[in-house]
């Protein structure tokens, strides 16, 4: 694949070539931390703790009256 085939040097922003990375820290069994970074920028951070109830990602059915 040539540089032109992927758009290198054609005015594309440099950030479009940076890969996102997911960093996971699960060294402690009671807590897990997850960070998503792109280049040097933190895109997202989340953590789960055994001591607190996790609501992120759960789906609930409710009726609002």
Secondary structure, DSSP 4 states (H G I P E B T S, - for coil): --TTTTTTTTT--GGGGPPEEEEEEEEETTEEEEEEEETTEEEEEEEEETTS---TT--------
